[in-house]
Amino acid sequence: MSTAPNIEELKNISSQVRRDIVRMVHAVQSGHPGGSLGCTEFFVALYFHVLKHDKSFNPDGIGEDLFFLSNGHISPVWYSVLARSGYFSVDELNTFRKIDSRLQGHPATEEGLPGIRIASGSLGQGLSAALGAAQAKKLNDDKHHVYVLMGDGEQDEGQVWEAAMYGAHHKVDNIIATIDYNRQQIDGSTDEVMGLGDLKAKWEAFGWQVIESEGNDIESLIKSLAQAKALCGKGKPVINLMKTEMGFGVDFMVGTHKWHGIAPSDEELEKALGQLEETLGDY
């Protein structure tokens, strides 16, 4: 991990990323603002402090940390952070979800967007892909780490648990998985749709080292990610249960599944932007 983080700078970036998210989704009246807003600090911490990555983007990913997004519907936050960290022009955010855009609703690879290594959208598959990449790094004697983000509603998918067993059995200890633990999914709360139970105990039972973090407190989150990294190399994979609030940063979007996949109206956009300082300049 690099030197001490500039927390104020990271907070300023987060505010701008949130502006990008609500503007992108509003412009095409389509997309997923709730989960994107809730995971903003995670993406900003990862790309602007934690991840050792090459912005010139070598698809092989040898000699750098890798990130995989499993719950691909929160693409607005990833696109914003990729653009703001230099993978492609910030102006391209104007094309989100438009015909022939490289910024499709769910990340895809055929458009050749720098930073995207796998298509995602069908839930439950990201952990499997990340485990494969982590094993490849071991075979190549590449000491870098592999990060993956999943949703908590995504834990309903059986493939997640097959991958969990695989990772522990094969001692894939260079992976740091994170679950966006906001307790909301498309049809309601996770308790209403399919209760997760004691998620920490479940992952521990599957042979993983489990940490917990506060995902909307960027300083605390960075410390937790450092803790996760320190646990790597000990024969067990690592998972981070990251508590967040869906819609965090916009008062009328926070804490409800309502904003899982709908766009703000003109009036709602103006209200949201009034709560999010423009810090780097709108695209």
C-alpha positions in Angstrom: 0.0 0.0 0.0 1.2 3.5 -0.7 1.9 6.3 1.7 -0.7 7.8 4.1 -3.9 8.7 2.3 -5.0 12.3 1.8 -8.5 11.8 3.3 -9.8 15.3 2.3 -8.7 14.7 -1.3 -10.4 11.3 -1.4 -13.6 12.9 0.1 -13.6 15.5 -2.6 -13.2 12.9 -5.3 -16.1 10.9 -3.8 -18.4 14.0 -4.0 -17.5 14.5 -7.7 -18.0 10.8 -8.4 -21.5 10.9 -6.8 -22.3 13.9 -9.0 -21.2 11.9 -12.1 -23.4 9.0 -11.0 -26.6 10.9 -10.7 -26.0 13.0 -13.8 -25.2 9.9 -15.9 -28.3 8.0 -14.8 -30.5 11.0 -15.1 -29.3 11.8 -18.7 -30.6 8.5 -20.1 -33.3 7.9 -17.5 -31.8 4.4 -17.0 -29.3 2.8 -14.6 -28.6 1.9 -11.0 -27.8 4.9 -8.7 -28.5 3.4 -5.3 -25.7 0.8 -5.1 -23.4 3.0 -7.0 -23.7 5.8 -4.5 -23.3 3.3 -1.6 -20.0 2.0 -3.0 -18.4 5.3 -3.9 -15.9 5.4 -1.1 -14.9 1.8 -1.8 -14.1 2.5 -5.5 -12.4 5.8 -4.7 -10.3 4.2 -1.9 -9.3 1.4 -4.2 -8.4 3.3 -7.4 -6.9 6.4 -5.7 -5.0 4.8 -2.9 -5.0 1.0 -2.5 -4.7 -0.6 -5.9 -1.3 -0.8 -7.6 -2.6 -0.5 -11.2 -1.4 0.5 -14.6 -3.7 3.1 -16.2 -2.3 2.3 -19.6 -4.2 -1.0 -19.2 -2.5 -4.2 -20.1 -5.3 -6.8 -20.4 -2.8 -9.5 -19.1 -2.6 -7.7 -15.8 0.8 -9.1 -15.0 2.7 -7.1 -12.4 -0.2 -5.2 -11.0 -3.2 -5.6 -8.7 -6.5 -6.6 -10.4 -10.1 -5.6 -9.7 -13.2 -7.5 -10.8 -16.8 -6.1 -10.4 -19.3 -9.0 -10.0 -22.5 -6.9 -9.4 -22.1 -5.2 -12.8 -25.2 -3.1 -12.6 -23.4 -0.6 -10.4 -21.4 0.4 -13.5 -21.9 4.2 -13.1 -19.6 4.4 -10.1 -16.9 2.2 -11.8 -17.1 4.2 -15.0 -16.7 7.5 -13.1 -13.8 6.3 -11.1 -12.0 4.8 -14.2 -12.4 8.1 -16.0 -11.5 10.3 -13.1 -8.3 8.2 -12.5 -7.2 8.5 -16.1 -8.3 5.3 -17.9 -10.3 7.3 -20.5 -11.6 10.7 -21.1 -14.1 12.1 -18.5 -16.1 13.5 -21.4 -17.0 9.9 -22.4 -19.2 9.7 -19.4 -21.7 11.6 -21.6 -22.2 8.4 -23.6 -23.4 6.2 -20.7 -26.0 3.7 -21.9 -26.3 5.3 -25.3 -26.3 3.4 -28.6 -22.8 2.4 -29.7 -21.3 3.6 -26.4 -18.4 1.7 -24.8 -20.2 2.5 -21.4 -23.0 0.0 -21.5 -25.4 -0.5 -18.7 -23.4 -3.6 -17.6 -19.7 -3.6 -18.2 -18.7 -5.5 -21.4 -15.4 -6.4 -23.0 -16.1 -6.3 -26.7 -16.2 -2.5 -26.7 -12.6 -2.4 -25.5 -13.1 0.0 -22.6 -9.8 0.3 -20.7 -10.1 -1.1 -17.2 -12.7 -3.8 -18.0 -11.4 -7.3 -18.0 -14.6 -9.4 -17.9 -18.2 -8.7 -18.8 -20.4 -8.6 -15.7 -24.1 -8.4 -15.1 -25.2 -12.0 -14.6 -24.8 -12.2 -10.9 -22.7 -14.8 -9.0 -19.8 -15.1 -11.4 -17.3 -12.5 -10.4 -15.8 -14.4 -7.5 -15.1 -17.4 -9.7 -13.3 -15.2 -12.3 -11.3 -13.4 -9.6 -10.2 -16.7 -8.1 -9.0 -17.9 -11.5 -7.0 -14.7 -11.9 -5.6 -15.0 -8.4 -4.4 -18.5 -9.1 -2.8 -17.4 -12.4 -0.8 -14.8 -10.4 0.4 -17.6 -8.1 1.5 -19.7 -11.1 3.3 -16.7 -12.6 5.0 -15.9 -9.2 3.3 -12.5 -9.4 3.0 -11.2 -5.8 0.2 -8.7 -6.5 -3.4 -9.1 -5.2 -6.8 -9.6 -6.8 -9.8 -7.7 -5.5 -13.5 -8.4 -6.3 -16.7 -6.8 -5.2 -20.0 -8.6 -4.9 -23.5 -7.5 -3.7 -25.1 -9.0 -0.7 -28.2 -9.9 -2.6 -25.8 -11.7 -4.9 -25.1 -14.1 -2.1 -28.4 -15.8 -3.2 -26.5 -17.3 -6.1 -25.3 -20.8 -5.7 -22.1 -20.2 -7.7 -20.9 -17.9 -5.0 -20.7 -20.7 -2.5 -19.1 -23.1 -5.0 -16.4 -20.5 -5.5 -16.1 -20.0 -1.8 -15.4 -23.7 -1.3 -12.9 -23.7 -4.2 -11.0 -20.7 -2.9 -10.5 -22.2 0.6 -9.7 -25.7 -0.7 -7.0 -24.4 -3.0 -5.7 -21.9 -0.4 -6.1 -18.9 -2.7 -4.6 -16.4 -0.2 -3.9 -13.6 -2.6 -7.5 -12.6 -3.1 -9.5 -9.9 -1.2 -13.2 -10.2 -1.8 -15.6 -7.6 -0.6 -19.4 -7.8 -0.1 -21.4 -4.6 -0.4 -23.4 -5.3 2.8 -26.2 -2.8 2.4 -29.0 -5.3 3.2 -31.0 -4.1 0.2 -31.7 -5.8 -3.2 -33.9 -5.1 -6.1 -37.2 -6.4 -4.6 -36.7 -5.3 -1.0 -34.5 -5.8 2.0 -32.4 -8.9 2.0 -34.2 -10.0 5.2 -37.5 -9.9 3.2 -36.3 -11.5 0.0 -33.9 -14.2 1.3 -32.4 -13.8 4.7 -28.6 -13.9 4.8 -28.4 -15.1 8.4 -25.0 -14.8 10.0 -23.0 -14.0 7.0 -19.7 -13.7 8.9 -20.2 -17.2 10.4 -21.1 -18.7 7.0 -17.9 -17.4 5.3 -15.8 -18.5 8.2 -17.4 -22.0 8.0 -16.4 -22.0 4.3 -12.8 -21.5 5.4 -12.3 -17.8 4.7 -10.7 -15.1 6.9 -13.4 -12.5 7.5 -13.1 -8.9 8.4 -15.8 -6.2 8.7 -15.6 -2.6 7.7 -17.6 0.7 7.5 -17.9 1.3 3.7 -19.0 4.9 3.8 -16.2 6.1 6.2 -13.3 6.3 3.8 -10.6 6.6 6.5 -11.9 3.6 8.4 -12.4 1.7 5.1 -8.8 2.2 4.0 -7.6 0.9 7.4 -9.8 -2.2 6.9 -8.5 -2.8 3.4 -4.9 -2.6 4.9 -6.0 -5.2 7.5 -7.3 -7.4 4.7 -4.1 -7.2 2.8 -2.1 -8.0 5.9 -4.1 -11.3 6.2 -3.1 -12.4 2.7 -0.4 -15.1 2.3 -1.6 -17.1 5.3 -3.2 -20.0 3.5 -6.8 -18.7 3.5 -8.7 -16.3 1.2 -9.9 -13.1 2.7 -13.4 -11.5 2.6 -14.5 -8.1 3.8 -18.1 -7.6 4.9 -18.4 -3.9 4.0 -21.4 -2.2 5.7 -22.8 0.5 3.4 -26.0 2.5 2.9 -27.6 2.2 -0.5 -27.9 5.8 -1.9 -25.4 7.3 0.6 -24.8 11.0 0.0 -28.3 11.9 -1.3 -30.8 12.2 1.5 -33.9 11.0 -0.4 -32.1 8.0 -1.9 -30.4 6.6 1.2 -31.3 3.3 2.9 -34.0 2.1 0.5 -34.2 -0.5 -2.3 -36.4 2.0 -4.2 -33.3 3.5 -5.8 -31.8 0.2 -6.9 -32.5 0.8 -10.5 -34.5 3.9 -11.3 -33.4 7.3 -12.5 -34.0 10.7 -10.8 -36.4 13.2 -12.4 -35.2 16.7 -13.3 -36.3 18.0 -9.9 -34.7 15.1 -8.1 -31.4 15.6 -10.0 -31.3 19.3 -8.9 -32.0 18.3 -5.3 -29.3 15.7 -5.4 -26.7 18.0 -7.0 -27.5 20.5 -4.3 -26.2 18.0 -1.7 -23.0 17.1 -3.6 -20.2 19.6 -4.0 -18.7 20.0 -7.5 -15.0 19.4 -6.7 -13.2 18.3 -9.9 -15.5 19.9 -12.5 -18.5 18.3 -14.1 -18.0 16.6 -17.5 
